[in-house]
Amino acid sequence: MMASSYNAKDEDHHPGSVGSGGPGAVKSKKPDNTAFKQQRLPAWQPILTAGTVLPAFFMIGLIFIPIGIGLLVTSNNIKEFEIDYTGVDMSSPCFICSQNYSWNGTSACTCSVPFTLDQPFEVNYPLPHFQDSSAKNENSNPSKECEPYRTSDKKPIAPCGAIANSLFNDTLELFYNHPNGSRITIHLVKTGIAWWTDKHVKFRNPAGNNNNLSIVFQDTSKPVNWHKPVYELDPSDPENNGFINEDFIVWMRTAALPTFRKLYRVIQKKKDNMTPTLPPGNYSLEVTYNYPVRSFDGRKRMILSTISWMGGKNPFLGIAYITVGSVCFFLGVVLLIIHHKYGNRNNNADIPN
């Protein structure tokens, strides 16, 4: 004789429902009987004890502090030379330019700032330094985020937006005044100053005739404060013109703070590796003053800077590592004292008489 069994299935029915398959049946709201939906998955929770926390604090401190000291020493070894050419003081060679120039100026003002280097500079970056103060690859319909610099004369502005409209357009030239009376031009490299991803991924020119960008941008208007359209930023080099101009790309990577630096040019090291890039002596900085900053009390500086394996001068990273490491080491010492003083007392209290 065979026995039969019936496994009842737990079902929720709305009152008055006929059955699981009958008319008026309501689908059960009970979650499926799975480990995930019924919260039966295995879990692991770390138990923080003195034996695990104290070594972690001391290890972080012993690792971070030496790294921070190394970064800070490396940063401090980087040499910088600043030249303020804002023209605030009446004695400044650029004072007249700063007083008379405005965004809508029709002619450029030039000034020459002499300076002397007491020691040689090996590999240098001239950096315009500012105090105070996304390009759209669209021509026909700029984004509304570009307001109020979206259109001009019923034409879309290319590039649009307030950041692009404030593009730094001073021209800086560096000359070495040789003791024999000659004047030697210091070659400044204007490419290779932008991030690779910005140059080759983020910023692209509109599709069309890249050899003649004036045709591509013929139905657009230049930004209000620009003296020339975007296709004339570097007409001599099609790979550095238009939206892919590296000066423009560097400027469009906005800074987080009101005082910031932007890489302007690179001075390459001599091929013989024996002659300093910039030998000690007298120099002159020739400035074509196009970028006014007096209206918002801004300052402009050119900074000559050597580089290291970590780049330019940046003491913040070293200070941050030292601070975090010191805090962790200090907390480790405090917790060790507390554990040594009160840990045995708690253990003894747990032991039954």
C-alpha positions as YAML, in Angstrom:
chain: A
units: angstrom
residues:
- id: 1
  name: MET
  ca: [0.00, 0.00, 0.00]
- id: 2
  name: MET
  ca: [1.48, 3.34, -1.03]
- id: 3
  name: ALA
  ca: [1.36, 6.36, 1.23]
- id: 4
  name: SER
  ca: [0.95, 9.80, -0.20]
- id: 5
  name: SER
  ca: [1.96, 13.10, 1.33]
- id: 6
  name: TYR
  ca: [0.91, 16.68, 0.76]
- id: 7
  name: ASN
  ca: [3.27, 19.65, 1.30]
- id: 8
  name: ALA
  ca: [1.22, 22.71, 2.00]
- id: 9
  name: LYS
  ca: [2.53, 25.95, 0.53]
- id: 10
  name: ASP
  ca: [2.22, 29.08, 2.57]
- id: 11
  name: GLU
  ca: [0.02, 31.47, 0.66]
- id: 12
  name: ASP
  ca: [-1.45, 34.80, 1.50]
- id: 13
  name: HIS
  ca: [-4.92, 35.41, 0.19]
- id: 14
  name: HIS
  ca: [-7.02, 38.46, 0.28]
- id: 15
  name: PRO
  ca: [-10.22, 37.87, 2.27]
- id: 16
  name: GLY
  ca: [-12.82, 36.52, -0.04]
- id: 17
  name: SER
  ca: [-10.38, 35.16, -2.57]
- id: 18
  name: VAL
  ca: [-11.21, 31.83, -4.11]
- id: 19
  name: GLY
  ca: [-7.70, 30.39, -4.40]
- id: 20
  name: SER
  ca: [-4.32, 30.81, -5.92]
- id: 21
  name: GLY
  ca: [-5.60, 30.33, -9.41]
- id: 22
  name: GLY
  ca: [-9.21, 31.29, -9.08]
- id: 23
  name: PRO
  ca: [-10.89, 34.54, -9.92]
- id: 24
  name: GLY
  ca: [-10.22, 37.38, -7.55]
- id: 25
  name: ALA
  ca: [-6.99, 35.87, -6.28]
- id: 26
  name: VAL
  ca: [-4.46, 38.36, -4.95]
- id: 27
  name: LYS
  ca: [-0.75, 37.73, -5.52]
- id: 28
  name: SER
  ca: [1.14, 37.13, -2.32]
- id: 29
  name: LYS
  ca: [3.28, 40.04, -1.07]
- id: 30
  name: LYS
  ca: [5.50, 37.77, 0.94]
- id: 31
  name: PRO
  ca: [9.14, 37.85, -0.28]
- id: 32
  name: ASP
  ca: [10.51, 34.77, -1.94]
- id: 33
  name: ASN
  ca: [12.03, 32.20, 0.35]
- id: 34
  name: THR
  ca: [15.63, 32.94, -0.63]
- id: 35
  name: ALA
  ca: [18.65, 33.66, 1.54]
- id: 36
  name: PHE
  ca: [18.98, 37.16, 0.08]
- id: 37
  name: LYS
  ca: [15.36, 38.27, 0.42]
- id: 38
  name: GLN
  ca: [14.93, 36.61, 3.81]
- id: 39
  name: GLN
  ca: [18.23, 38.12, 5.05]
- id: 40
  name: ARG
  ca: [19.86, 34.80, 5.83]
- id: 41
  name: LEU
  ca: [23.13, 35.52, 4.02]
- id: 42
  name: PRO
  ca: [26.29, 34.90, 6.02]
- id: 43
  name: ALA
  ca: [27.75, 38.06, 7.49]
- id: 44
  name: TRP
  ca: [31.07, 39.03, 8.99]
- id: 45
  name: GLN
  ca: [31.58, 41.80, 11.49]
- id: 46
  name: PRO
  ca: [35.06, 42.72, 12.67]
- id: 47
  name: ILE
  ca: [35.60, 42.80, 16.40]
- id: 48
  name: LEU
  ca: [37.77, 45.76, 17.30]
- id: 49
  name: THR
  ca: [40.21, 44.81, 20.00]
- id: 50
  name: ALA
  ca: [43.40, 46.36, 21.30]
- id: 51
  name: GLY
  ca: [45.38, 43.67, 19.50]
- id: 52
  name: THR
  ca: [44.03, 44.78, 16.12]
- id: 53
  name: VAL
  ca: [43.48, 48.54, 16.53]
- id: 54
  name: LEU
  ca: [46.78, 49.51, 18.15]
- id: 55
  name: PRO
  ca: [49.04, 47.90, 15.51]
- id: 56
  name: ALA
  ca: [46.95, 49.51, 12.77]
- id: 57
  name: PHE
  ca: [47.39, 53.00, 14.24]
- id: 58
  name: PHE
  ca: [51.13, 52.55, 14.73]
- id: 59
  name: MET
  ca: [51.59, 51.06, 11.26]
- id: 60
  name: ILE
  ca: [49.78, 53.95, 9.58]
- id: 61
  name: GLY
  ca: [51.87, 56.44, 11.54]
- id: 62
  name: LEU
  ca: [55.17, 54.71, 10.77]
- id: 63
  name: ILE
  ca: [54.33, 54.55, 7.05]
- id: 64
  name: PHE
  ca: [52.74, 57.96, 6.52]
- id: 65
  name: ILE
  ca: [55.24, 60.09, 8.47]
- id: 66
  name: PRO
  ca: [58.36, 59.06, 6.44]
- id: 67
  name: ILE
  ca: [56.43, 59.42, 3.18]
- id: 68
  name: GLY
  ca: [55.24, 62.89, 4.20]
- id: 69
  name: ILE
  ca: [58.76, 63.95, 5.20]
- id: 70
  name: GLY
  ca: [60.09, 62.77, 1.84]
- id: 71
  name: LEU
  ca: [57.39, 64.61, -0.10]
- id: 72
  name: LEU
  ca: [57.88, 67.80, 1.94]
- id: 73
  name: VAL
  ca: [61.68, 67.76, 1.54]
- id: 74
  name: THR
  ca: [61.32, 67.15, -2.21]
- id: 75
  name: SER
  ca: [58.85, 70.02, -2.51]
- id: 76
  name: ASN
  ca: [61.08, 72.39, -0.54]
- id: 77
  name: ASN
  ca: [64.03, 71.56, -2.80]
- id: 78
  name: ILE
  ca: [62.13, 72.86, -5.82]
- id: 79
  name: LYS
  ca: [63.32, 76.35, -6.71]
- id: 80
  name: GLU
  ca: [60.92, 79.08, -7.76]
- id: 81
  name: PHE
  ca: [61.40, 82.62, -8.97]
- id: 82
  name: GLU
  ca: [58.42, 84.97, -9.07]
- id: 83
  name: ILE
  ca: [57.96, 88.07, -11.18]
- id: 84
  name: ASP
  ca: [54.93, 90.24, -10.48]
- id: 85
  name: TYR
  ca: [54.00, 92.17, -13.61]
- id: 86
  name: THR
  ca: [50.51, 93.30, -12.59]
- id: 87
  name: GLY
  ca: [51.62, 96.93, -12.63]
- id: 88
  name: VAL
  ca: [50.08, 98.03, -9.35]
- id: 89
  name: ASP
  ca: [53.00, 100.20, -8.24]
- id: 90
  name: MET
  ca: [53.87, 103.31, -10.20]
- id: 91
  name: SER
  ca: [57.48, 102.11, -10.36]
- id: 92
  name: SER
  ca: [56.44, 98.94, -12.20]
- id: 93
  name: PRO
  ca: [57.28, 98.80, -15.93]
- id: 94
  name: CYS
  ca: [53.72, 97.58, -16.58]
- id: 95
  name: PHE
  ca: [51.97, 100.34, -14.59]
- id: 96
  name: ILE
  ca: [50.84, 102.28, -17.66]
- id: 97
  name: CYS
  ca: [49.51, 99.13, -19.31]
- id: 98
  name: SER
  ca: [47.53, 98.14, -16.23]
- id: 99
  name: GLN
  ca: [45.96, 101.61, -15.96]
- id: 100
  name: ASN
  ca: [44.98, 102.11, -19.56]
- id: 101
  name: TYR
  ca: [44.06, 98.63, -20.76]
- id: 102
  name: SER
  ca: [40.58, 97.10, -20.65]
- id: 103
  name: TRP
  ca: [38.85, 94.06, -22.08]
- id: 104
  name: ASN
  ca: [37.64, 96.06, -25.07]
- id: 105
  name: GLY
  ca: [41.02, 97.59, -25.80]
- id: 106
  name: THR
  ca: [41.76, 97.71, -29.51]
- id: 107
  name: SER
  ca: [45.55, 97.81, -29.32]
- id: 108
  name: ALA
  ca: [47.85, 95.76, -27.13]
- id: 109
  name: CYS
  ca: [50.17, 97.36, -24.60]
- id: 110
  name: THR
  ca: [53.69, 96.04, -24.15]
- id: 111
  name: CYS
  ca: [56.08, 96.31, -21.22]
- id: 112
  name: SER
  ca: [59.48, 94.85, -20.32]
- id: 113
  name: VAL
  ca: [60.29, 93.58, -16.82]
- id: 114
  name: PRO
  ca: [64.01, 93.05, -16.07]
- id: 115
  name: PHE
  ca: [65.14, 90.50, -13.50]
- id: 116
  name: THR
  ca: [68.29, 88.66, -12.44]
- id: 117
  name: LEU
  ca: [68.87, 85.01, -11.64]
- id: 118
  name: ASP
  ca: [71.57, 84.43, -9.04]
- id: 119
  name: GLN
  ca: [71.68, 80.68, -9.61]
- id: 120
  name: PRO
  ca: [71.01, 78.42, -12.61]
- id: 121
  name: PHE
  ca: [67.65, 76.82, -13.29]
- id: 122
  name: GLU
  ca: [67.72, 73.38, -14.86]
- id: 123
  name: VAL
  ca: [64.23, 72.51, -16.09]
- id: 124
  name: ASN
  ca: [61.65, 75.21, -15.73]
- id: 125
  name: TYR
  ca: [57.98, 75.95, -16.16]
- id: 126
  name: PRO
  ca: [56.86, 79.55, -16.59]
- id: 127
  name: LEU
  ca: [53.57, 79.67, -14.73]
- id: 128
  name: PRO
  ca: [51.17, 82.59, -14.84]
- id: 129
  name: HIS
  ca: [49.95, 82.97, -11.27]
- id: 130
  name: PHE
  ca: [46.62, 84.61, -10.56]
- id: 131
  name: GLN
  ca: [45.04, 85.93, -7.45]
- id: 132
  name: ASP
  ca: [41.27, 86.23, -7.57]
- id: 133
  name: SER
  ca: [39.71, 85.92, -10.35]
- id: 134
  name: SER
  ca: [33.45, 73.42, -20.14]
- id: 135
  name: ALA
  ca: [34.00, 74.19, -23.34]
- id: 136
  name: LYS
  ca: [31.22, 72.82, -25.53]
- id: 137
  name: ASN
  ca: [32.12, 71.30, -28.87]
- id: 138
  name: GLU
  ca: [28.86, 72.61, -30.25]
- id: 139
  name: ASN
  ca: [28.38, 75.29, -32.85]
- id: 140
  name: SER
  ca: [24.73, 75.38, -33.78]
- id: 141
  name: ASN
  ca: [23.12, 75.02, -30.36]
- id: 142
  name: PRO
  ca: [25.30, 75.83, -27.34]
- id: 143
  name: SER
  ca: [24.17, 74.61, -23.94]
- id: 144
  name: LYS
  ca: [21.99, 76.87, -21.80]
- id: 145
  name: GLU
  ca: [24.72, 76.59, -19.15]
- id: 146
  name: CYS
  ca: [26.74, 79.01, -21.31]
- id: 147
  name: GLU
  ca: [24.49, 81.96, -20.44]
- id: 148
  name: PRO
  ca: [25.01, 84.89, -20.56]
- id: 149
  name: TYR
  ca: [27.78, 84.12, -23.09]
- id: 150
  name: ARG
  ca: [25.78, 81.81, -25.28]
- id: 151
  name: THR
  ca: [25.02, 83.88, -28.39]
- id: 152
  name: SER
  ca: [26.19, 87.14, -29.89]
- id: 153
  name: ASP
  ca: [24.66, 88.94, -32.87]
- id: 154
  name: LYS
  ca: [22.20, 86.02, -33.14]
- id: 155
  name: LYS
  ca: [25.11, 83.63, -33.69]
- id: 156
  name: PRO
  ca: [26.28, 80.94, -31.26]
- id: 157
  name: ILE
  ca: [29.48, 81.86, -29.44]
- id: 158
  name: ALA
  ca: [32.32, 79.40, -29.91]
- id: 159
  name: PRO
  ca: [33.56, 78.60, -27.36]
- id: 160
  name: CYS
  ca: [30.68, 79.64, -25.14]
- id: 161
  name: GLY
  ca: [30.50, 80.31, -21.41]
- id: 162
  name: ALA
  ca: [32.02, 82.67, -18.87]
- id: 163
  name: ILE
  ca: [35.17, 80.59, -18.34]
- id: 164
  name: ALA
  ca: [36.07, 80.60, -22.01]
- id: 165
  name: ASN
  ca: [35.21, 84.29, -22.23]
- id: 166
  name: SER
  ca: [37.86, 85.06, -19.58]
- id: 167
  name: LEU
  ca: [40.67, 83.18, -21.38]
- id: 168
  name: PHE
  ca: [44.13, 84.38, -20.34]
- id: 169
  name: ASN
  ca: [45.65, 86.02, -23.40]
- id: 170
  name: ASP
  ca: [48.82, 87.77, -22.23]
- id: 171
  name: THR
  ca: [51.84, 86.97, -24.36]
- id: 172
  name: LEU
  ca: [55.06, 86.34, -22.42]
- id: 173
  name: GLU
  ca: [58.50, 86.22, -24.03]
- id: 174
  name: LEU
  ca: [61.76, 85.55, -22.19]
- id: 175
  name: PHE
  ca: [65.16, 86.95, -23.19]
- id: 176
  name: TYR
  ca: [68.65, 86.41, -21.80]
- id: 177
  name: ASN
  ca: [70.82, 89.52, -21.81]
- id: 178
  name: HIS
  ca: [74.29, 88.16, -22.54]
- id: 179
  name: PRO
  ca: [77.27, 89.97, -20.98]
- id: 180
  name: ASN
  ca: [78.63, 90.64, -24.50]
- id: 181
  name: GLY
  ca: [75.60, 92.82, -25.20]
- id: 182
  name: SER
  ca: [73.62, 90.34, -27.30]
- id: 183
  name: ARG
  ca: [70.06, 89.37, -26.56]
- id: 184
  name: ILE
  ca: [69.19, 85.68, -26.70]
- id: 185
  name: THR
  ca: [65.61, 84.47, -27.02]
- id: 186
  name: ILE
  ca: [64.67, 81.67, -24.63]
- id: 187
  name: HIS
  ca: [62.66, 79.11, -26.58]
- id: 188
  name: LEU
  ca: [59.33, 78.41, -24.90]
- id: 189
  name: VAL
  ca: [57.48, 75.25, -25.93]
- id: 190
  name: LYS
  ca: [53.73, 75.82, -26.18]
- id: 191
  name: THR
  ca: [52.60, 72.22, -26.69]
- id: 192
  name: GLY
  ca: [52.58, 69.37, -24.21]
- id: 193
  name: ILE
  ca: [51.25, 71.58, -21.43]
- id: 194
  name: ALA
  ca: [47.71, 70.14, -21.29]
- id: 195
  name: TRP
  ca: [46.53, 66.84, -19.86]
- id: 196
  name: TRP
  ca: [46.60, 64.07, -22.46]
- id: 197
  name: THR
  ca: [42.99, 63.12, -21.74]
- id: 198
  name: ASP
  ca: [41.85, 66.72, -22.16]
- id: 199
  name: LYS
  ca: [43.76, 67.13, -25.41]
- id: 200
  name: HIS
  ca: [42.74, 63.85, -27.08]
- id: 201
  name: VAL
  ca: [39.46, 62.91, -25.42]
- id: 202
  name: LYS
  ca: [37.56, 65.80, -23.85]
- id: 203
  name: PHE
  ca: [38.20, 68.60, -26.36]
- id: 204
  name: ARG
  ca: [37.65, 68.06, -30.06]
- id: 205
  name: ASN
  ca: [37.04, 70.38, -32.99]
- id: 206
  name: PRO
  ca: [33.70, 70.08, -34.81]
- id: 207
  name: ALA
  ca: [33.66, 67.74, -37.78]
- id: 208
  name: GLY
  ca: [34.68, 69.44, -41.01]
- id: 209
  name: ASN
  ca: [37.73, 70.80, -42.75]
- id: 210
  name: ASN
  ca: [40.37, 70.78, -40.00]
- id: 211
  name: ASN
  ca: [42.88, 72.40, -42.34]
- id: 212
  name: ASN
  ca: [40.59, 75.42, -42.69]
- id: 213
  name: LEU
  ca: [38.80, 75.94, -39.39]
- id: 214
  name: SER
  ca: [37.54, 79.33, -40.52]
- id: 215
  name: ILE
  ca: [35.00, 77.46, -42.66]
- id: 216
  name: VAL
  ca: [34.00, 75.19, -39.78]
- id: 217
  name: PHE
  ca: [33.42, 78.15, -37.46]
- id: 218
  name: GLN
  ca: [32.06, 80.57, -40.09]
- id: 219
  name: ASP
  ca: [28.55, 80.59, -38.58]
- id: 220
  name: THR
  ca: [29.75, 81.32, -35.05]
- id: 221
  name: SER
  ca: [30.80, 84.41, -33.15]
- id: 222
  name: LYS
  ca: [33.91, 84.87, -31.03]
- id: 223
  name: PRO
  ca: [33.59, 85.35, -27.24]
- id: 224
  name: VAL
  ca: [32.87, 88.92, -26.20]
- id: 225
  name: ASN
  ca: [36.25, 89.57, -24.56]
- id: 226
  name: TRP
  ca: [38.36, 87.82, -27.19]
- id: 227
  name: HIS
  ca: [40.35, 89.81, -29.74]
- id: 228
  name: LYS
  ca: [40.34, 87.01, -32.30]
- id: 229
  name: PRO
  ca: [38.14, 84.00, -33.10]
- id: 230
  name: VAL
  ca: [38.90, 80.50, -31.86]
- id: 231
  name: TYR
  ca: [40.27, 79.35, -35.22]
- id: 232
  name: GLU
  ca: [43.08, 81.94, -34.96]
- id: 233
  name: LEU
  ca: [44.49, 80.79, -31.62]
- id: 234
  name: ASP
  ca: [47.34, 79.06, -33.46]
- id: 235
  name: PRO
  ca: [46.87, 79.15, -37.24]
- id: 236
  name: SER
  ca: [50.40, 77.82, -37.84]
- id: 237
  name: ASP
  ca: [49.63, 74.46, -36.20]
- id: 238
  name: PRO
  ca: [46.34, 72.70, -37.09]
- id: 239
  name: GLU
  ca: [46.90, 70.28, -34.17]
- id: 240
  name: ASN
  ca: [46.95, 73.20, -31.73]
- id: 241
  name: ASN
  ca: [44.17, 75.35, -33.07]
- id: 242
  name: GLY
  ca: [40.50, 75.80, -32.32]
- id: 243
  name: PHE
  ca: [39.06, 73.85, -29.41]
- id: 244
  name: ILE
  ca: [42.23, 71.72, -29.18]
- id: 245
  name: ASN
  ca: [44.49, 74.69, -28.54]
- id: 246
  name: GLU
  ca: [46.46, 73.78, -25.42]
- id: 247
  name: ASP
  ca: [46.43, 77.27, -23.92]
- id: 248
  name: PHE
  ca: [42.65, 77.17, -24.15]
- id: 249
  name: ILE
  ca: [42.45, 73.62, -22.75]
- id: 250
  name: VAL
  ca: [44.67, 74.48, -19.77]
- id: 251
  name: TRP
  ca: [42.52, 77.50, -18.97]
- id: 252
  name: MET
  ca: [39.29, 75.50, -19.20]
- id: 253
  name: ARG
  ca: [40.44, 73.12, -16.45]
- id: 254
  name: THR
  ca: [39.15, 75.39, -13.74]
- id: 255
  name: ALA
  ca: [40.91, 75.79, -10.41]
- id: 256
  name: ALA
  ca: [39.25, 75.06, -7.08]
- id: 257
  name: LEU
  ca: [40.60, 78.13, -5.27]
- id: 258
  name: PRO
  ca: [40.68, 81.86, -6.17]
- id: 259
  name: THR
  ca: [44.51, 81.88, -6.13]
- id: 260
  name: PHE
  ca: [45.79, 79.47, -8.75]
- id: 261
  name: ARG
  ca: [48.53, 78.68, -11.25]
- id: 262
  name: LYS
  ca: [48.29, 77.67, -14.87]
- id: 263
  name: LEU
  ca: [51.10, 76.07, -16.85]
- id: 264
  name: TYR
  ca: [52.00, 78.50, -19.61]
- id: 265
  name: ARG
  ca: [55.12, 77.19, -21.34]
- id: 266
  name: VAL
  ca: [57.90, 74.61, -20.96]
- id: 267
  name: ILE
  ca: [61.61, 75.44, -21.20]
- id: 268
  name: GLN
  ca: [63.41, 72.34, -22.41]
- id: 269
  name: LYS
  ca: [66.80, 71.30, -21.06]
- id: 270
  name: LYS
  ca: [69.85, 71.69, -23.28]
- id: 271
  name: LYS
  ca: [70.79, 68.65, -25.33]
- id: 272
  name: ASP
  ca: [74.32, 68.45, -23.93]
- id: 273
  name: ASN
  ca: [72.93, 68.16, -20.35]
- id: 274
  name: MET
  ca: [75.87, 70.27, -19.17]
- id: 275
  name: THR
  ca: [74.69, 73.81, -19.86]
- id: 276
  name: PRO
  ca: [71.99, 75.05, -17.44]
- id: 277
  name: THR
  ca: [68.62, 75.71, -18.99]
- id: 278
  name: LEU
  ca: [68.71, 79.23, -17.60]
- id: 279
  name: PRO
  ca: [72.23, 80.28, -16.56]
- id: 280
  name: PRO
  ca: [72.75, 82.96, -13.91]
- id: 281
  name: GLY
  ca: [72.56, 86.47, -15.29]
- id: 282
  name: ASN
  ca: [70.25, 89.25, -16.40]
- id: 283
  name: TYR
  ca: [66.97, 88.54, -18.12]
- id: 284
  name: SER
  ca: [63.98, 90.46, -19.37]
- id: 285
  name: LEU
  ca: [60.36, 89.42, -19.54]
- id: 286
  name: GLU
  ca: [58.55, 90.98, -22.49]
- id: 287
  name: VAL
  ca: [54.82, 91.18, -21.82]
- id: 288
  name: THR
  ca: [52.06, 91.90, -24.28]
- id: 289
  name: TYR
  ca: [49.50, 93.13, -21.75]
- id: 290
  name: ASN
  ca: [46.07, 91.88, -22.87]
- id: 291
  name: TYR
  ca: [44.55, 90.56, -19.64]
- id: 292
  name: PRO
  ca: [43.31, 93.27, -17.24]
- id: 293
  name: VAL
  ca: [43.00, 92.36, -13.56]
- id: 294
  name: ARG
  ca: [42.83, 95.73, -11.81]
- id: 295
  name: SER
  ca: [39.03, 95.83, -11.96]
- id: 296
  name: PHE
  ca: [38.78, 92.92, -9.49]
- id: 297
  name: ASP
  ca: [42.03, 93.60, -7.58]
- id: 298
  name: GLY
  ca: [43.76, 90.63, -9.14]
- id: 299
  name: ARG
  ca: [47.48, 90.00, -9.42]
- id: 300
  name: LYS
  ca: [49.53, 88.42, -12.20]
- id: 301
  name: ARG
  ca: [52.89, 86.76, -11.75]
- id: 302
  name: MET
  ca: [55.19, 84.70, -13.91]
- id: 303
  name: ILE
  ca: [56.83, 81.93, -11.90]
- id: 304
  name: LEU
  ca: [59.94, 80.09, -13.04]
- id: 305
  name: SER
  ca: [59.97, 76.71, -11.36]
- id: 306
  name: THR
  ca: [62.20, 73.66, -11.42]
- id: 307
  name: ILE
  ca: [60.55, 70.25, -11.32]
- id: 308
  name: SER
  ca: [61.10, 66.95, -9.55]
- id: 309
  name: TRP
  ca: [59.75, 63.40, -9.78]
- id: 310
  name: MET
  ca: [56.56, 64.64, -8.08]
- id: 311
  name: GLY
  ca: [56.12, 67.61, -10.42]
- id: 312
  name: GLY
  ca: [56.09, 71.23, -9.27]
- id: 313
  name: LYS
  ca: [56.19, 72.70, -5.79]
- id: 314
  name: ASN
  ca: [53.35, 71.33, -3.68]
- id: 315
  name: PRO
  ca: [53.95, 71.20, 0.09]
- id: 316
  name: PHE
  ca: [50.32, 70.33, 0.86]
- id: 317
  name: LEU
  ca: [50.68, 66.63, 0.06]
- id: 318
  name: GLY
  ca: [53.66, 66.19, 2.38]
- id: 319
  name: ILE
  ca: [51.96, 68.14, 5.17]
- id: 320
  name: ALA
  ca: [48.81, 66.03, 4.79]
- id: 321
  name: TYR
  ca: [50.76, 62.76, 5.08]
- id: 322
  name: ILE
  ca: [52.70, 63.99, 8.12]
- id: 323
  name: THR
  ca: [49.50, 65.23, 9.81]
- id: 324
  name: VAL
  ca: [47.57, 61.99, 9.29]
- id: 325
  name: GLY
  ca: [50.53, 59.87, 10.35]
- id: 326
  name: SER
  ca: [51.17, 61.96, 13.46]
- id: 327
  name: VAL
  ca: [47.51, 61.87, 14.51]
- id: 328
  name: CYS
  ca: [47.37, 58.10, 14.10]
- id: 329
  name: PHE
  ca: [50.62, 57.60, 16.02]
- id: 330
  name: PHE
  ca: [49.41, 59.89, 18.82]
- id: 331
  name: LEU
  ca: [46.08, 58.05, 19.06]
- id: 332
  name: GLY
  ca: [47.96, 54.77, 19.15]
- id: 333
  name: VAL
  ca: [50.04, 55.95, 22.12]
- id: 334
  name: VAL
  ca: [46.95, 57.24, 23.96]
- id: 335
  name: LEU
  ca: [45.00, 54.02, 23.40]
- id: 336
  name: LEU
  ca: [48.02, 51.96, 24.43]
- id: 337
  name: ILE
  ca: [48.22, 53.85, 27.75]
- id: 338
  name: ILE
  ca: [44.49, 53.42, 28.32]
- id: 339
  name: HIS
  ca: [44.66, 49.72, 27.51]
- id: 340
  name: HIS
  ca: [47.68, 49.21, 29.77]
- id: 341
  name: LYS
  ca: [46.00, 51.07, 32.64]
- id: 342
  name: TYR
  ca: [42.45, 49.74, 32.44]
- id: 343
  name: GLY
  ca: [42.71, 46.59, 30.33]
- id: 344
  name: ASN
  ca: [44.00, 44.30, 33.10]
- id: 345
  name: ARG
  ca: [41.38, 45.64, 35.53]
- id: 346
  name: ASN
  ca: [38.57, 44.64, 33.20]
- id: 347
  name: ASN
  ca: [40.08, 41.22, 32.63]
- id: 348
  name: ASN
  ca: [40.39, 40.59, 36.37]
- id: 349
  name: ALA
  ca: [36.78, 41.62, 36.90]
- id: 350
  name: ASP
  ca: [35.66, 38.94, 34.45]
- id: 351
  name: ILE
  ca: [37.42, 36.13, 36.36]
- id: 352
  name: PRO
  ca: [35.02, 34.43, 38.83]
- id: 353
  name: ASN
  ca: [36.14, 33.91, 42.44]
...
